[in-house]
Amino acid sequence: MKERPISMSASMVRAILEGRKTQTRRVVKAQPACPDHFVGLSQQFKFGSMYWYQDGTMDAVSQWRCPYGKVGDRLWVRETFADVTRAFQSYDCEDMQNIAFRADNSVYIAGGAYLEQLGDSGIFVDKWKPSIFMPRYASRLTLKITDVRVERLQSISDSDCEAEGVRPSVDGDARDWLPNETGWQRTYRQLWGKINGKQSWNDNPFVWVVKFMRLENSDEKQLDRTKLAERLKEHVDYYRQLSGEHYYQGKADAYESVLDALEDGQFDDEEKNETKVSVQ
């Protein structure tokens, strides 16, 4: 089992978080030389990896290896983010401790639990970092590949459009609709055009169709309870220093309640992913 990074736009991250996105399509690099006479790709197992061959051939020139992996491999999601550690810590940290995500304006402990929404404590982000710069430990989403296939882009069905996380179009300029195009396909075509350019849809390239399931933290890795407890204690101590204001005293109490649950063994791996620290 291998892990690889994959970048996702904000709208697609939201779709994954909402459970609406379970597929992604990516252009096959080095398209077949004669696509009009190209039947498809057949999956073959070779040297511990999955390769795809042009039907009827087995030579090295006509083989493709999926860069996203095979069934059982994992993808960790890169998304637009910002380091907001200084808003929570009173000292310099070598690594990011607190990370804001642009997709839903949430703040997490790095590799840990949800903390709050941006603005709840007067925290705002002036400059976001592109997803390409996100390190592995900062990622909050891990996906497990359940299927890989190859097909032409325009072959996408309505059910696959839904699995891509889009919603169907019901109106709009009639001139923007293609012949025999459904509302699902129109929405996906528009999304594809924004990411890859309108001409890419017209070219109808072969694409990797990667199906996946989102893993919860309990499935991703064993929770490092010691490290999480240390970070929670840092948050408690920080807000205790600001206890002159009732709001900050409440936040310290909220973090401390999570810490107590963790130390009492009542804060398991699944709860870690779902628990949200809130202050009334």
N, C-alpha and C positions, 0 to 999 in steps of 0.2 A: 504494500500500500504506500503510495506516494502522495505528497501534498504539493499543490501548485497554486500560485496566486491568480486571481481573475478579477478584472475591474468591472464595476457595475455603476451605472448612473444613479442619481438620487431617486428617480421614479422607480427604477427596478429594485433598488434596495428596499424601498417602502413596500413594493409588491411582495418581496420575499418575507419581510417582517409580518405582513398581513396574511401570508400563506397563499397568495394568489399566483406566485411565479415558481414553476418547477421545471422550466426548460430555458435554455439559451441557445441562440444560433450564432455561429462565428464562421466567417468566410474561410474556406479551405485555401490555404496559400499554395501557389503553383497549380492553377486550375488545369484540368486536362487540355491537351493541345487541340483536340478536335471534339469539343463538347457536344456538337450536334450528332455525332456518331458514338457518343459515350453512353453506354447502357447504365452504368452505375458502379458502385464500389462493393466488393465482397470482403467481408471481415476474415482475417486469418491471424492465427496466433503464432508468433515468431520471437524467439529469444526473450521470452518473458514479457513481451509487450504486444499490444494489438496493432496490427498493420491493416491498411486498406489497399486493395489491389483493383486495378481496372479489370472489369470482367473479361475473362479469356486470356489474361496475361499473368505471369508470375515473376516478371523480370524486375530488377531493382529500379529501372527508370520509371516504371508505372506504379510505384508504391507510395503510399502516404501514411504517415504516423500521426495519430491525433495528438496535438500538443497539449490537450487538456487532460489526457490520461485515459484510463479504461474503467470499466465497472468496478466499483469498490474503492477507487482512488478518491482523494478529497481535494476540494477547492476552497481556499480561504479568500474571502471577499475583500477587495480593496475599494474604498469609497472616500469621498471628500471629507476631510477631517481637520481638526485644529487641536493644538496642545493648549489646554487651559489649566495646567498644573499650578501655575503661580497664583491662580485665583483661589486655590484651596490650601496651598502649602505656604508656610512662612519662611521657607528656606529653599535654596536651589537644589534641583534634582537632576541627576545625570540622565535619567530616562523619563519619558512621559509617564505620569502617574494618573492623570485625569484627561480624558479625551472627549471632545465634542464632535458629534456627527451631523453633517449638514442635512442629510436626508430627512431626519425627523427632529432636528435641534435638541437632541438628547445628550446627556453627559454620563459617561461610564468611568468606573475605575478600570484602568488598563487590564484587559483580560479578565475582568471581574463583573461586579454587579452594577446595575443601573443606579445612578445617583439622583438626577433631577433633570428638568428641562432648562435650556438656556433662558436666562432672564429671571428664574426663580430667586436667585440670590444676587441679582443685579449683574450677572456675568453675560458679556456679549463678545462676539468674535469680530475682529476688524478684518482679518485676512485668513482665508481658508487655504489649506494645502491640497493640491491635486492628489487624486487617489494613487497615482503611480509612486508617490513617496511614502505610502503607509507601510510601516514595518509589520512583520507577522504578529508580534505580540499585541499590537494595537487593534487587530481585527476582531470584530464581535460576531462575525458570521462564518460558519464553516459548513460546506455542502458536501454531501456524499454522492458520487456519480452512480446512477442506477441503470443508465443505458446510454449508448452512443451509436449514432447512425449517420449516414450521409444522404443528402437529398438536394434537389434544386430549391432555391430560395422561394420561388413562387408556388411551390407545391404545398405550402403550409395550409393546413386545414383550419376550420373555425375552432375546433377543440384545442389544437396546438397554439392558435393565437391566444386563446384564453389561458393556456398553461404558460405562455410567455409573459403573462401579467397585465395584458392590455384589456381595455373595455371597448365594446363595439361602438362604432359611429352610428348615429341615428339621423343626422341632418348634415348640413354643410353645403357648400357650393356644388351643384350637380356636375359642374365641369371637372371637378377633382375626383370623380368616381370613374374607375375603369370598368370596361364591359364585364358583366357577370361577377363583379366583385361584391363580396358581402361586407357588412359593417365591421365585422371582426378583422377581415383582411385589409380593409382600408385603414383602420387604425394602426395595424401592425406595419403596413407599408409606410405610413407617415413616420412612425417611430424609427423604422429602419433608415429612412431617408435622412432624418436628423442626425443619426449617428454615423452612417456610412456614405451619405450623399445620395441624391435621387437617382443618379445614373447607375448606382450599384444595384438598385432594384430592377431597373431595365435590363441590366446585364444578366440577371437571373443566374448568379454563380452557384456552384455547389457549396453547401455549407455543412459544417459539423452541427448536428443536433445533439446537444448534451442534456440529458434528463438528470435531475438531482433531487435529493431530499435534504431539508435543513436539519442539521444536527443540533441538539441541545447541548449545553455545556457538559452535562453528565455523560454524554456520548463522545464529546470531543476529547476530553482529557480529564485526568483525575484532578479535582479541585485542590489547589495549593492553599490549604486553610491557614497555614502559618503566615504566608505572605499577605493574604487577604486580611487576616486579623491585624497585622501590623499597619496596614494602610487605613483600616477602620479606626484604629487607635489614634493615628495621626490626625484624622478628621475630627475625632472627638476632642483631642487636646487643642486643636486649632480653634474650634468654635467655643470651647470653654474660655479661651483668652478673650473672646469677644462677648462674654456673657452679660455685659452691661446692657445689651439690648435683648429683649425677650425673644425676638425672632431667632437670633443666633443660639440662644439657650435651648430653644425648641429643636433646632437642627442638631445640636450636640446630643440631646436626649434621643433623637431619632436614630442617629448613627450608633449610639451606645446600645440601643435596643437590638439592633441587628448584630452587633458584636456579641452581646450576651447570648443571643440565640445561636450564634456560630459556636461559641465556647461551650454551650450546653448540649451541643450535638443536635439541635432542633432545626438547624439551617443546612439542609442537605444540598446536593449538587443541582437538583432540579429547581429547588426554591431559589438558588443563587441566580439562575437565569431569569426568573420571573419576578423576584422581590423588587419592589420599588420603594425607596426610602422617601416618604412624604412627610410634610410638616403641616399640621392644621393651623 
